[in-house]
Amino acid sequence: MSQNVIKIKGTREGLIIHLDSRRSFNDLKEGLNERITTSKGFFKGAKFTFEHIPEGLSAKEQKELEAICHRNGLIPVKDSVKRPHKNLPQTQKKMVTPEQLLAESCTLVTRSLRSGQNVTCPNHLVVMGDVNPGAQVSSAGSVFILGTLRGNVHAGIFGDEKAVIIACSMLEGQLRIASLPFYEIKHYSQHKQAVIARAVSGRLKLDTYHSSLYKKYF
């Protein structure tokens, strides 16, 4: 039930917890508790904000939802309820470059990952090494591998289809972004240029990465 009632997305400010405004308080409470407790500590230490609070929800009920998050190690922002706002005109929207993504909150892994090693993080992930066969990395945001990818990578695990996967080379393994189908790597890059995987029209697409791509992809 929690997948339909509660949706969680990772952002630069922390986690946005989307509440289905059509559901009752008991459904929201049960769904939130199930969604967070089954994560087995994955969200611990992350800041959170509620989005789309039902109008009929009392302040006491909101506090109960916040308490569920707090008991599981989440940290509320100053105003844990995200207020709706008008979209900015197209001319005011800021372009996000890979350099800016790396400047956001991220987890840094300063080693190569061997078979059987798993790394999961609630933000962006940077691996300063190789991801070898049998290794698995998962991230709420984008994944940057400063080495060779031969293992499995899942970016945007909370449904962020704008997440990307970039590696110095991709030789084998599986890629996934958000809930899109897995992509099987078949020796895509055997040269020194980096590779970017991104979501395009409901499927993964791989391209050789170069510095001007942010103008098109971000």
C-alpha positions in Angstrom: 0.0 0.0 0.0 2.8 2.4 0.8 3.9 2.7 -2.8 0.5 4.2 -3.7 0.0 6.4 -0.6 3.6 7.7 0.0 6.2 8.7 -2.6 9.6 9.9 -1.7 12.0 11.9 -3.9 15.5 13.0 -3.1 16.5 16.6 -3.8 19.4 18.9 -3.0 17.4 20.1 0.1 16.7 16.6 1.3 13.8 14.2 0.9 10.3 15.3 -0.3 7.6 13.1 1.0 4.6 13.2 -1.2 1.3 12.4 0.6 -1.7 11.3 -1.4 -4.2 14.0 -0.5 -7.1 11.7 -1.4 -6.3 9.3 1.4 -7.4 9.3 5.0 -5.1 10.2 7.9 -5.0 6.5 9.0 -4.0 5.4 5.5 -1.2 8.1 5.4 0.0 7.1 8.8 0.1 3.4 8.0 1.7 4.0 4.6 4.4 6.4 5.9 5.3 4.0 8.7 5.5 1.1 6.3 7.5 3.0 3.7 10.2 4.2 6.2 10.5 1.2 8.4 11.0 -1.2 5.5 13.9 1.0 4.3 16.0 -0.5 7.1 17.7 2.8 8.0 18.3 4.0 4.5 16.8 7.4 5.2 18.5 7.9 8.5 20.0 11.4 8.9 18.2 12.8 5.9 16.2 16.1 6.0 12.6 15.8 5.0 9.7 17.9 3.8 6.0 16.9 3.4 4.3 17.8 0.1 0.6 18.0 -0.6 -0.7 17.8 2.9 -4.5 17.2 2.8 -6.5 20.3 3.7 -8.4 18.4 6.4 -5.4 17.2 8.2 -5.0 18.8 11.7 -1.8 20.2 13.2 -1.8 17.3 15.7 -2.1 14.7 12.8 0.8 16.4 11.0 2.9 16.2 14.1 2.1 12.5 14.3 3.4 12.0 10.8 6.5 14.0 11.6 7.1 11.9 14.7 7.1 8.7 12.6 9.9 10.2 10.5 11.8 11.5 13.6 11.7 8.0 15.2 13.4 6.6 12.2 16.2 9.1 12.2 14.9 11.7 9.7 15.4 15.4 10.4 12.5 17.9 9.7 13.4 21.1 7.9 12.2 24.4 9.5 8.9 24.2 7.7 8.3 20.5 7.1 5.3 21.2 4.9 6.1 22.2 1.3 3.7 25.0 0.2 2.5 25.0 -3.4 4.0 27.7 -5.5 3.6 29.0 -9.1 6.0 27.7 -11.7 8.7 30.2 -12.7 8.5 31.6 -16.3 10.7 29.6 -18.7 13.2 32.5 -18.8 13.7 32.3 -15.1 14.5 28.6 -14.9 18.1 27.8 -14.1 20.1 25.3 -16.1 21.9 22.7 -13.9 25.3 21.6 -15.1 27.2 18.5 -14.0 29.5 20.7 -12.0 26.6 22.0 -10.0 25.2 18.5 -9.5 28.6 17.5 -8.0 28.5 20.6 -5.7 25.2 19.4 -4.2 25.0 17.1 -1.3 26.6 13.8 -2.3 28.1 10.6 -0.9 31.8 10.1 -1.8 33.3 6.6 -2.0 37.1 6.8 -2.2 37.8 3.2 -3.4 36.8 0.7 -6.0 33.9 -1.7 -5.2 34.4 -5.4 -5.4 31.9 -8.3 -5.9 29.4 -8.4 -3.1 29.9 -4.8 -2.0 26.7 -2.6 -2.1 26.5 1.2 -1.6 23.2 3.0 -1.3 22.8 6.7 -0.6 19.9 9.2 -0.3 21.6 11.8 -2.6 24.1 11.9 -5.4 26.9 9.3 -5.4 30.5 9.7 -6.6 32.7 6.6 -6.8 36.4 7.4 -7.1 37.3 4.0 -8.6 35.9 1.1 -10.5 32.6 -0.7 -9.9 33.5 -4.3 -10.5 31.3 -7.3 -11.5 29.0 -8.3 -8.6 29.1 -4.8 -7.0 25.9 -2.7 -6.7 25.4 1.0 -6.3 22.1 2.8 -5.8 21.4 6.5 -5.4 18.4 8.8 -5.0 20.2 11.2 -7.4 22.8 10.8 -10.1 25.8 8.5 -10.0 29.3 9.5 -11.1 32.0 6.8 -11.5 35.5 8.0 -11.9 36.7 4.7 -13.2 35.3 1.7 -15.2 31.8 0.3 -14.7 31.4 -3.5 -14.8 28.8 -3.8 -12.1 25.2 -2.7 -11.5 24.0 0.9 -11.0 20.6 2.2 -10.1 20.2 6.0 -10.1 17.1 8.0 -9.2 15.8 5.2 -7.1 12.8 7.2 -5.8 11.6 7.9 -9.3 13.8 10.8 -10.4 14.0 10.3 -14.2 16.3 13.4 -14.4 19.1 11.5 -12.7 22.0 10.4 -14.9 24.8 7.8 -14.7 28.3 8.9 -15.9 31.4 6.7 -16.0 34.8 6.9 -17.5 34.0 3.7 -19.4 31.1 1.1 -19.3 32.1 -2.4 -20.2 29.4 -4.7 -18.6 26.7 -4.9 -16.0 23.2 -3.4 -15.7 22.0 0.2 -15.5 18.7 1.5 -14.3 17.2 5.0 -13.8 14.1 5.5 -11.6 11.6 2.7 -12.5 12.6 2.4 -16.2 13.6 -1.1 -17.5 17.1 -2.3 -16.8 19.7 -1.7 -19.5 22.2 -4.4 -20.2 25.7 -2.9 -21.0 27.5 -4.6 -23.9 31.0 -3.1 -24.1 29.6 0.3 -24.9 32.8 2.2 -24.2 36.3 0.7 -24.8 38.0 4.0 -25.3 39.0 6.8 -22.9 35.9 9.0 -23.4 33.3 9.1 -20.6 29.8 7.7 -21.1 26.5 9.2 -19.9 23.3 7.2 -19.4 20.0 9.1 -19.2 16.3 8.6 -19.5 14.8 9.4 -22.9 11.1 8.7 -23.8 10.7 6.0 -21.2 14.0 4.1 -21.9 17.7 4.4 -21.2 20.0 5.9 -23.8 23.8 5.9 -23.7 26.0 8.5 -25.3 29.6 9.5 -25.3 29.9 12.4 -22.8 31.6 15.7 -23.5 31.5 19.0 -21.7 28.9 20.7 -23.9 26.2 18.1 -23.2 24.8 19.9 -20.2 23.3 22.4 -22.7 21.1 19.6 -24.0 20.6 17.3 -21.1 20.4 19.4 -18.0 
